[in-house]
Amino acid sequence: MWTIIEQIFPYAIVFTIPLLITALGGLFSERSGIVNIGLEGLMIVGAFASALTVNFLQDKMPNGSMVLWIGVLVAVVVGILFSLLHAFASINLSADQVISGVAINMIAAALTVFLARNITGSGNIRITSGFTPFDVPILSQIPIIGDLLFTKTYATTWFILLVLIVSAFILNKTKFGLRLKSCGEFPQAAQAAGINVVRIRYIGVMLSGALSGLGGAIIILTYAGEFTGSVSGLGFLALASLIFGQWRPLGILAATLFFGFASTIANVSQVIPELAVIPPIILKIFPYVVTLIALVIFSKSSQAPKAAGEPFDPGKR
């Protein structure tokens, strides 16, 4: 049993990281009061932007690592710009936020494949090399923990964990975090206290675009290596992790770890003899069945922001 855990743990962490950062993006949006089910679409545009950037620059710049980080930065910027569509529809036009999120997912999937086909001649964009896994010096030599946490790791993993810590601090210990959460709980009271609710909600949605775009880029630049017009539903799994984690950073970390492990087991089951005896279809649907069960169980105790999904009229008191 320990051998199985040791084999899949590094891969599970790699799979968890894009889920984690995308769910954190959804957290900022929903804490501000804007429901964002367009996380899948934002991940897709981030994956497309990073793949296209790296594909274009990799042969022109000698520093391969710099090219990858440029690809990450471009994915963040494109994610922010694309999220403005959802922000404008939800905040300025008071559109139904669920419908707007669905539109984001549909537009992203269609637009990126269309652009990829016109730019490369096919719907796919391949990169020659992504981030290279490495063993953390000294820490990887620690018994048990070293093998699990500090071997075959990526620079992006530690960067995202740093973002998690900073996000938790911002939300719970800073003036901006308190204002963000107040806009998602009682925006009228926040406005009466002098808070610009519209601006805060725009920032929340833009942060969701930035972090979701980053999640899409990490998929391409770590384990995928090729943009195919999809992120295999990870945006929806990140949304489920957000709900499962009760809209809290550490809760989201636990939820994404669970879903990351479940999905990894399904993906590697056929190459591990101990798991190969289980029918593949059972392992592949396991993460999604567990997601549905978890959402049903925790729906009654859900602690979602009270004003999430509700249009806000600045002129109404």
C-alpha positions as MATLAB code, in Angstrom:
seq = 'MWTIIEQIFPYAIVFTIPLLITALGGLFSERSGIVNIGLEGLMIVGAFASALTVNFLQDKMPNGSMVLWIGVLVAVVVGILFSLLHAFASINLSADQVISGVAINMIAAALTVFLARNITGSGNIRITSGFTPFDVPILSQIPIIGDLLFTKTYATTWFILLVLIVSAFILNKTKFGLRLKSCGEFPQAAQAAGINVVRIRYIGVMLSGALSGLGGAIIILTYAGEFTGSVSGLGFLALASLIFGQWRPLGILAATLFFGFASTIANVSQVIPELAVIPPIILKIFPYVVTLIALVIFSKSSQAPKAAGEPFDPGKR';
ca = [
       0.000    0.000    0.000;
       2.802    2.391    0.894;
       4.471    1.683   -2.444;
       1.295    2.736   -4.273;
       1.072    5.987   -2.297;
       4.733    6.704   -2.932;
       4.250    6.145   -6.660;
       1.201    8.331   -7.168;
       1.778   11.098   -4.600;
       4.058   13.339   -6.750;
       1.673   13.041   -9.696;
      -1.312   13.785   -7.483;
       0.344   16.996   -6.295;
       1.023   18.051   -9.884;
      -2.627   17.408  -10.791;
      -3.860   19.219   -7.654;
      -2.007   22.494   -8.253;
      -4.043   23.806  -11.247;
      -7.222   22.792   -9.421;
      -6.086   24.687   -6.331;
      -5.174   27.934   -8.058;
      -8.362   27.939  -10.162;
     -10.540   27.304   -7.102;
      -8.756   30.189   -5.349;
      -9.689   32.371   -8.303;
     -13.310   31.353   -7.905;
     -13.024   32.143   -4.192;
     -12.104   35.786   -4.813;
     -14.956   36.200   -7.282;
     -17.640   34.595   -5.142;
     -16.453   36.275   -1.937;
     -17.065   39.564   -3.729;
     -20.609   38.441   -4.581;
     -20.169   37.305   -8.206;
     -20.809   33.640   -8.949;
     -18.309   32.488  -11.561;
     -18.987   29.137  -13.186;
     -16.896   30.303  -16.135;
     -13.714   28.982  -14.476;
     -13.468   26.264  -17.126;
     -13.501   28.818  -19.926;
     -10.963   31.026  -18.173;
      -8.659   28.021  -17.769;
      -9.029   27.239  -21.472;
      -8.050   30.750  -22.592;
      -5.096   30.670  -20.171;
      -3.968   27.319  -21.542;
      -4.328   28.594  -25.115;
      -2.455   31.849  -24.441;
       0.444   30.120  -22.696;
       0.736   27.389  -25.340;
       0.685   29.890  -28.207;
       3.218   32.180  -26.497;
       5.661   29.405  -25.651;
       5.240   27.781  -29.063;
       6.098   31.102  -30.732;
       9.020   32.100  -28.479;
      10.695   28.776  -27.702;
      12.821   28.762  -30.841;
      13.589   32.477  -30.649;
      14.824   32.854  -27.072;
      17.765   30.904  -25.652;
      16.522   30.992  -22.055;
      13.865   28.264  -21.999;
      12.862   28.919  -18.397;
      12.263   32.612  -19.129;
      10.016   31.671  -22.062;
       7.878   29.480  -19.806;
       7.411   32.238  -17.242;
       6.517   34.670  -20.032;
       3.888   32.146  -21.114;
       2.545   32.090  -17.556;
       2.402   35.905  -17.458;
       0.580   36.106  -20.794;
      -1.963   33.521  -19.562;
      -2.622   35.652  -16.466;
      -3.138   38.813  -18.540;
      -5.425   37.083  -21.056;
      -7.399   35.514  -18.191;
      -7.949   38.964  -16.681;
      -9.071   40.463  -19.998;
     -11.450   37.588  -20.729;
     -12.941   37.738  -17.218;
     -13.945   41.354  -17.867;
     -16.696   40.026  -20.142;
     -18.230   38.224  -17.175;
     -17.656   41.197  -14.885;
     -19.329   43.660  -17.272;
     -22.325   41.392  -17.896;
     -22.801   40.549  -14.212;
     -22.081   43.937  -12.624;
     -22.992   46.606  -15.167;
     -25.753   44.790  -17.024;
     -27.076   42.836  -13.990;
     -27.193   39.717  -16.168;
     -27.844   36.304  -14.689;
     -24.407   35.294  -13.439;
     -24.881   31.599  -14.155;
     -25.883   32.256  -17.757;
     -22.962   34.654  -18.166;
     -20.561   31.998  -16.834;
     -21.961   29.399  -19.231;
     -21.469   31.850  -22.085;
     -17.839   32.361  -21.027;
     -17.256   28.593  -21.159;
     -18.843   28.248  -24.592;
     -17.082   31.264  -26.111;
     -13.686   30.210  -24.735;
     -13.907   26.658  -26.060;
     -15.048   27.726  -29.532;
     -12.841   30.807  -29.910;
      -9.575   29.160  -28.868;
     -10.044   26.164  -31.180;
     -10.970   28.504  -34.040;
      -7.851   30.612  -33.450;
      -5.626   27.546  -33.042;
      -6.819   26.100  -36.345;
      -6.229   29.374  -38.169;
      -2.807   29.933  -36.615;
      -1.350   26.414  -36.646;
      -3.533   24.587  -39.164;
      -4.993   22.287  -36.514;
      -6.899   22.632  -33.252;
      -3.802   21.702  -31.242;
      -0.763   23.711  -30.168;
       2.234   21.692  -29.014;
       5.168   22.990  -26.968;
       8.566   21.311  -27.209;
       9.345   21.422  -23.485;
       7.752   22.653  -20.283;
       8.854   23.025  -16.686;
      11.244   20.297  -15.592;
      10.534   18.380  -12.369;
      13.321   18.373   -9.791;
      14.154   17.087   -6.324;
      14.448   19.772   -3.656;
      18.018   19.682   -2.274;
      18.358   18.371    1.309;
      14.579   18.260    1.899;
      14.153   15.411   -0.585;
      16.473   13.305    1.610;
      14.109   13.413    4.604;
      12.687    9.914    5.236;
       9.101    9.408    4.048;
       8.209   13.104    3.788;
      11.046   13.782    1.368;
       9.865   11.114   -1.070;
       6.282   12.356   -0.926;
       6.607   16.129   -0.970;
      10.030   17.121   -2.251;
      10.754   14.776   -5.168;
       9.638   15.202   -8.795;
       8.294   18.625   -7.945;
       7.869   21.723  -10.120;
       8.756   25.364   -9.490;
       5.122   26.236  -10.193;
       4.009   24.029   -7.288;
       5.892   26.120   -4.754;
       4.809   29.332   -6.436;
       1.133   28.351   -6.151;
       1.526   27.320   -2.511;
       2.977   30.774   -1.864;
      -0.037   32.308   -3.629;
      -2.302   30.228   -1.356;
      -0.620   31.586    1.779;
      -0.755   35.152    0.496;
      -4.432   34.735   -0.483;
      -5.368   33.453    2.969;
      -3.562   36.418    4.548;
      -5.223   38.941    2.213;
      -8.712   37.576    2.787;
      -8.488   37.314    6.559;
      -5.987   39.929    7.705;
      -6.158   42.903    5.346;
      -8.573   45.783    4.811;
      -9.097   44.744    1.185;
     -10.010   41.182    2.193;
     -12.561   42.360    4.718;
     -14.078   44.743    2.179;
     -14.200   41.976   -0.424;
     -16.048   39.650    1.936;
     -18.443   42.400    3.038;
     -19.422   42.997   -0.602;
     -20.334   39.319   -0.875;
     -22.300   39.246    2.357;
     -24.211   42.546    2.476;
     -23.259   44.932   -0.358;
     -25.794   47.594    0.698;
     -24.161   47.867    4.114;
     -20.727   47.925    2.494;
     -21.815   50.787    0.238;
     -23.245   52.676    3.196;
     -19.840   52.344    4.881;
     -18.212   54.054    1.903;
     -16.950   50.971    0.047;
     -17.085   51.050   -3.750;
     -18.870   47.721   -4.252;
     -18.686   47.822   -8.046;
     -14.921   48.323   -8.005;
     -14.361   45.593   -5.412;
     -16.474   43.136   -7.414;
     -14.566   43.956  -10.591;
     -11.314   43.259   -8.778;
     -12.702   39.958   -7.463;
     -13.707   38.778  -10.938;
     -10.407   39.929  -12.441;
      -8.498   37.992   -9.788;
     -10.537   34.914  -10.699;
      -9.555   35.428  -14.337;
      -5.881   35.851  -13.459;
      -5.687   32.765  -11.254;
      -7.804   30.587  -13.566;
      -5.674   31.591  -16.535;
      -2.639   30.672  -14.443;
      -4.214   27.276  -13.726;
      -4.700   26.632  -17.430;
      -1.098   27.607  -18.160;
       0.242   25.257  -15.487;
      -1.605   22.327  -17.074;
       0.085   22.972  -20.420;
       3.534   23.764  -19.053;
       3.814   20.845  -16.624;
       2.110   17.573  -17.548;
       0.039   18.187  -20.714;
       2.485   19.740  -23.155;
      -0.198   20.399  -25.763;
      -3.280   22.579  -26.064;
      -6.242   20.603  -27.408;
      -9.113   23.017  -26.813;
     -10.100   21.549  -23.456;
      -8.939   21.227  -19.842;
     -10.975   18.038  -19.285;
     -13.542   19.600  -16.997;
     -11.020   20.712  -14.365;
     -12.703   24.106  -14.139;
     -15.926   22.458  -12.964;
     -13.971   20.258  -10.566;
     -12.331   23.419   -9.186;
     -15.789   24.934   -8.718;
     -16.869   21.816   -6.819;
     -13.710   22.095   -4.691;
     -14.641   25.689   -3.888;
     -18.049   24.590   -2.602;
     -16.657   21.495   -0.892;
     -14.014   23.668    0.811;
     -16.716   26.012    2.129;
     -15.236   29.116    0.469;
     -12.122   29.041    2.683;
      -8.501   28.824    1.415;
      -7.461   25.904    3.634;
     -10.733   24.099    2.993;
     -10.129   24.486   -0.726;
      -6.621   23.066   -0.290;
      -8.024   19.954    1.402;
     -10.775   19.552   -1.215;
      -8.434   19.917   -4.189;
      -5.979   17.442   -2.646;
      -8.781   14.919   -2.340;
     -10.006   15.423   -5.914;
      -6.430   15.506   -7.189;
      -5.685   12.129   -5.624;
      -8.938   10.606   -6.854;
      -8.320   11.772  -10.415;
      -4.676   10.651  -10.351;
      -5.645    7.166   -9.216;
      -8.087    6.960  -12.125;
      -5.424    8.071  -14.617;
      -2.612    5.742  -13.476;
      -4.687    2.721  -12.443;
      -3.741    0.624  -15.473;
       0.018    0.913  -14.905;
      -0.113   -0.042  -11.215;
      -0.747   -3.803  -10.804;
      -2.569   -3.424   -7.486;
      -5.107   -1.062   -9.063;
      -5.368   -2.744  -12.456;
      -7.759   -5.358  -11.046;
     -10.412   -2.644  -10.579;
     -12.446   -1.919  -13.744;
     -11.104    1.344  -15.253;
     -14.571    2.838  -15.694;
     -15.187    2.688  -11.932;
     -11.993    4.571  -11.148;
     -12.597    7.154  -13.883;
     -16.077    8.084  -12.687;
     -15.085    7.890   -9.007;
     -13.984   11.577   -8.634;
     -17.211   12.863  -10.169;
     -19.476   10.527   -8.194;
     -17.729   11.581   -5.001;
     -18.122   15.215   -6.050;
     -21.894   14.827   -6.420;
     -22.200   12.990   -3.100;
     -20.074   15.609   -1.323;
     -22.128   18.474   -2.740;
     -25.367   16.813   -1.616;
     -24.015   16.150    1.889;
     -22.590   19.628    2.405;
     -25.372   21.573    0.692;
     -27.339   21.990    3.933;
     -24.330   23.317    5.838;
     -23.087   25.444    2.957;
     -21.601   28.776    4.027;
     -21.663   30.535    0.693;
     -21.543   34.345    0.657;
     -25.104   35.496    1.235;
     -25.214   37.964   -1.659;
     -23.409   35.740   -4.170;
     -25.312   35.669   -7.445;
     -27.491   38.657   -6.600;
     -27.259   41.760   -8.831;
     -26.274   44.929   -6.981;
     -27.876   48.300   -7.730;
     -25.653   51.117   -6.415;
     -28.639   53.473   -6.382;
     -30.744   51.190   -4.173;
     -30.467   51.462   -0.399;
];
